[in-house]
Amino acid sequence: MLDIKIYRTTEPKQKPTGALGFGKIFTDHMFIMNYTEGKGWHDPRIEPYHNLSLAPSAMVFHYGQEMFEGLKAYKGVDGKNYLFRPDMNAKRTNETNKRLCIPYLPEEDFVQAVKAVVKVDEDWIPTEPGTSLYIRPFIIATDEFLGVAPSKTYLFMVILSPSGAYYSSGLEPVGIWIEDDYVRAVKGGMGFAKTGGNYACSLAGQVKAHNDNYSQVLWLDGVHRKYIEEVGSMNIMFKIDGKIVTPALNGSILPGITRNSVIQICKDKGIPVEERQISVDELLEAQKSGKLEEVFGTGTAAVVSPVGKLRYKDDVMTIGDGSIGKVCQMLYDTVTGIQLGKLEDKYGWRVEVK
Ligand SMILES: *Cc1c(COP(=O)(O)O)cnc(C)c1O
């Protein structure tokens, strides 16, 4: 157990009243803890949200040794505050840390830190339908050193941002650009890690897609540019001929917690799921023969995001008839139902913040 000191703000901010959007508003407090080689993680504390003071030579600015996580706190229908599977974020943190030579962070300490800061700022959890308190844990390397080596000091922080409903009026299908030039990750690289570098290298592809009015990029594998990997910040699933097909966790895609939850729910509802390699050619074939029934992304931000249109080179595939797929809608209702306490949680995924 961490002995977390709490320093409360004496100047609480005005709570937002208008549209929240995403990632622009921050709460009154943050969690912060230091790491020093030889001493381990120390000085866990909750402080007023504030700017950091770091040397320009701090290692994170130069070689990108950092990691992050993303999860949400929800106001349940019973008025209690809930997290969704925070133990999975804690486990994934250490998968990422290992790849980036960031020290191990005990999983119970991660969860305790998240719960503690959410508890202090619980009044910031928005209550409108679809809204939530986005939680951003992250670690940065802070040694003042321009040499290339793992840092000996780090900061672990957790900041909180009230965020608006992803969907204002029901699920909305998006257009996706299958990128055939830039790649995001390769096996042996850090595609499975949640780290800023994967996003830095995704920006150029994203700009290309946006310029053509597509909202997200679907990445292909880095070697053959042939096999489907994942969408910007979501995993991808296809319903082909009655089965859910999704790329297997092959080392270059992010192991999404939503992906894992959705696969479990499908299996329990008797919907067959195949985790395997899937080529863009197979997708084009399935679409031509009318067997590509649904396409959707999965991730914490949107839960599920139906795809209405997929562009690959000169082909534009339209998915279904523009309405939301049955499986996609069922998954949205089931996951959000469990998160908010509208449905029984037989999995033990909902975790109360007390
Ligand atoms: C975070 C993330 C996801 C989704 O993971 P969830 O745990 O479901 O939120 C998918 N792909 C990438 C690249 C991500 O960073």
The ligand as a MOL file (V3000), in Angstrom:
LIG
                    3D

  0  0  0     0  0            999 V3000
M  V30 BEGIN CTAB
M  V30 COUNTS 15 15 0 0 0
M  V30 BEGIN ATOM
M  V30 1 C -5.1410 2.5090 -26.2370 0
M  V30 2 C -5.0960 1.9790 -27.6130 0
M  V30 3 C -6.0650 1.0850 -28.1080 0
M  V30 4 C -7.3110 0.6980 -27.3500 0
M  V30 5 O -7.0770 0.0900 -26.1210 0
M  V30 6 P -8.2030 0.0850 -24.9930 0
M  V30 7 O -7.5220 -0.5480 -23.8390 0
M  V30 8 O -9.3290 -0.7260 -25.5140 0
M  V30 9 O -8.5800 1.5100 -24.7590 0
M  V30 10 C -5.8800 0.5660 -29.3840 0
M  V30 11 N -4.8250 0.9280 -30.1420 0
M  V30 12 C -3.8980 1.8040 -29.7080 0
M  V30 13 C -2.7730 2.1540 -30.5830 0
M  V30 14 C -3.9970 2.3580 -28.4260 0
M  V30 15 O -3.0720 3.2310 -28.0160 0
M  V30 END ATOM
M  V30 BEGIN BOND
M  V30 1 1 1 2
M  V30 2 1 2 3
M  V30 3 2 2 14
M  V30 4 1 3 4
M  V30 5 2 3 10
M  V30 6 1 4 5
M  V30 7 1 5 6
M  V30 8 2 6 7
M  V30 9 1 6 8
M  V30 10 1 6 9
M  V30 11 1 10 11
M  V30 12 2 11 12
M  V30 13 1 12 13
M  V30 14 1 12 14
M  V30 15 1 14 15
M  V30 END BOND
M  V30 END CTAB
M  END
